[in-house]
């Protein structure tokens, strides 16, 4: 039985509302079933009925804005820890069952795979993603303020992660492992021609594409 973390951990769902709405509805429905009784805050650029919603308006799609939305959710949370939930990822229960040993830590989930929509490739392994991490709430707020100092609150320019100061220094991360992967679903063109055809719990790439996009 899972230990109760509802007084310790808040799920922060963030979205720029640029994905297909039917797709995002499936993402949100899966997330609700997965997180159980954990508190949920959504930070969106259009109003959505999902947990406690904070709508920031159409500030634009950029890496900086994603970090700021995650930070804003953390500022509204009441628990000592917060965990990321992105609008293009699906998560197993065990992703939400871990807490860092210290409120001054960032922990990355180490079992992350990408599924490309517009590809016949299978699942492609990633080392990490900022969309699968758990933080001490207060250190996250301070860290993002420090790393984005002088850049303002929002940036409407689509940018790559390499165009902003390094948000998370890998040497300071702690990785935690789960047997079931987090799946990041990319609707952009595939960058890989190969991959693993099937993963535990999720099944085949072909089956999961059909579930999420049909």
C-alpha positions in Angstrom: 0.0 0.0 0.0 1.3 3.4 -0.9 2.1 5.7 2.1 0.1 8.8 2.2 2.0 11.9 0.9 -0.9 14.3 0.6 0.4 16.6 3.4 4.0 16.4 2.0 3.8 16.5 -1.8 1.9 18.7 -4.3 1.6 17.9 -8.0 2.3 20.9 -10.3 0.8 20.4 -13.7 1.9 23.0 -16.2 0.9 23.6 -19.8 1.1 26.3 -22.5 -2.1 25.0 -24.0 -0.5 24.5 -27.4 -1.1 20.8 -27.7 -4.3 19.3 -29.2 -7.0 19.6 -26.6 -8.2 16.1 -26.9 -4.7 14.9 -26.4 -4.3 17.1 -23.3 -7.6 15.8 -21.9 -6.2 12.3 -22.1 -3.0 13.4 -20.4 -5.0 15.0 -17.6 -7.4 12.1 -17.2 -4.5 9.7 -16.8 -2.8 12.0 -14.3 -5.9 12.2 -12.1 -6.1 8.4 -11.9 -2.4 8.1 -11.1 -1.9 10.7 -8.3 -4.6 9.5 -6.0 -5.3 12.0 -3.2 -2.2 14.2 -3.7 -3.0 17.9 -4.0 -2.9 19.2 -7.5 -2.2 22.7 -8.8 -2.4 23.4 -12.6 -0.7 26.4 -14.1 -2.0 27.1 -17.6 -2.1 29.8 -20.3 -5.9 29.2 -20.8 -8.3 28.5 -18.0 -8.8 24.7 -17.4 -10.8 22.9 -14.8 -8.0 20.8 -13.3 -7.2 20.9 -9.6 -6.6 24.4 -8.3 -6.1 26.3 -11.6 -3.8 29.3 -12.0 -4.2 30.9 -15.4 -1.3 33.2 -16.4 -2.7 34.2 -19.8 -1.1 33.8 -23.2 2.5 34.6 -22.2 3.9 32.4 -25.0 5.6 29.1 -25.4 9.2 29.0 -24.2 11.5 27.1 -21.9 11.6 30.1 -19.5 7.9 30.3 -19.3 7.6 26.6 -18.5 10.0 27.1 -15.6 8.1 30.1 -14.4 4.8 28.3 -14.5 6.3 25.4 -12.5 7.7 28.0 -10.0 4.3 29.8 -9.7 2.6 26.5 -8.9 5.2 25.9 -6.2 4.6 29.3 -4.7 0.9 28.5 -4.3 1.6 25.0 -2.9 1.3 24.3 0.9 3.5 21.2 1.1 7.2 21.0 1.6 7.8 19.2 -1.7 6.5 19.6 -5.2 6.6 17.3 -8.2 6.4 18.2 -11.9 3.7 17.0 -14.3 3.9 18.2 -17.8 1.1 18.4 -20.4 2.8 16.0 -22.8 3.9 13.3 -20.3 2.3 10.2 -18.8 3.5 9.0 -15.5 3.4 5.7 -13.5 2.3 5.7 -9.8 5.8 5.1 -8.5 7.0 8.4 -9.9 4.8 10.1 -7.3 5.9 7.8 -4.4 9.4 9.2 -3.7 10.4 12.1 -1.5 14.0 13.6 -1.4 15.7 13.0 1.9 16.2 16.8 2.3 14.0 19.8 1.5 17.1 21.3 -0.2 17.4 18.7 -2.9 16.3 18.2 -6.5 15.7 14.6 -7.6 15.3 13.4 -11.2 13.5 10.3 -12.3 16.0 8.2 -14.2 13.7 6.0 -16.2 12.4 8.3 -19.0 11.6 7.5 -22.6 10.4 9.5 -25.6 7.6 8.5 -27.9 7.3 10.5 -31.2 3.9 10.9 -32.7 5.0 11.3 -36.3 7.3 8.3 -36.5 7.3 4.5 -36.7 10.2 4.4 -34.3 9.8 2.8 -30.9 10.5 4.3 -27.5 13.7 6.3 -27.3 15.6 6.4 -24.0 16.5 9.8 -22.4 19.0 10.4 -19.6 16.5 12.8 -17.8 13.9 15.4 -18.4 13.0 18.4 -16.4 9.4 17.2 -16.7 10.1 14.4 -14.3 11.6 15.8 -11.1 10.7 16.4 -7.5 12.0 19.3 -5.4 11.9 20.8 -2.0 9.4 23.6 -2.6 11.3 26.6 -1.2 14.7 25.7 -2.8 12.9 25.3 -6.2 11.5 28.8 -5.9 14.8 30.3 -5.0 16.7 28.3 -7.6 14.6 29.5 -10.5 14.7 33.1 -9.4 18.5 32.9 -9.2 19.0 31.2 -12.6 16.5 33.6 -14.4 17.8 36.7 -12.7 17.6 39.7 -15.0 15.4 37.9 -17.6 12.0 39.2 -16.3 9.0 37.0 -15.5 8.0 35.9 -19.0 9.6 35.4 -22.4 7.3 35.0 -25.4 10.1 33.9 -27.7 10.2 30.1 -28.5 13.7 29.2 -27.3 15.8 26.1 -26.7 17.0 25.1 -23.3 20.6 25.9 -24.5 19.6 29.5 -25.0 19.0 30.2 -21.3 21.3 29.8 -18.3 21.6 26.2 -17.2 18.7 25.6 -15.0 19.7 22.4 -13.3 23.4 21.5 -12.7 23.6 17.8 -13.2 26.3 17.3 -10.6 23.9 18.5 -7.9 21.0 16.2 -9.0 20.0 13.1 -7.2 18.5 10.4 -9.4 15.8 8.1 -8.2 14.8 5.0 -10.0 11.4 3.5 -10.9 10.8 0.2 -12.7 8.0 1.8 -14.8 9.0 4.5 -17.3 7.8 8.1 -17.6 6.8 8.6 -21.2 7.4 12.0 -22.8 5.2 12.2 -25.9 6.6 14.5 -28.6 4.3 15.8 -31.4 7.3 17.2 -33.3 9.1 15.3 -36.0 11.1 12.3 -34.8 14.8 12.8 -34.3 15.5 9.1 -34.2 14.9 6.2 -36.6 15.2 3.4 -34.0 13.9 2.6 -30.5 12.5 0.0 -28.3 9.2 -1.5 -29.6 7.7 -2.3 -26.1 8.1 -1.1 -22.5 6.8 -2.5 -19.2 3.3 -1.4 -18.2 2.8 0.8 -21.3 2.9 -1.9 -24.0 4.0 -1.3 -27.5 4.7 2.1 -29.1 2.1 1.5 -31.7 -0.6 0.7 -29.1 0.2 3.8 -27.0 0.2 6.1 -30.0 -3.3 4.8 -30.9 -4.5 5.3 -27.3 -3.3 8.9 -27.1 -4.1 10.2 -30.6 -7.1 8.3 -32.0 
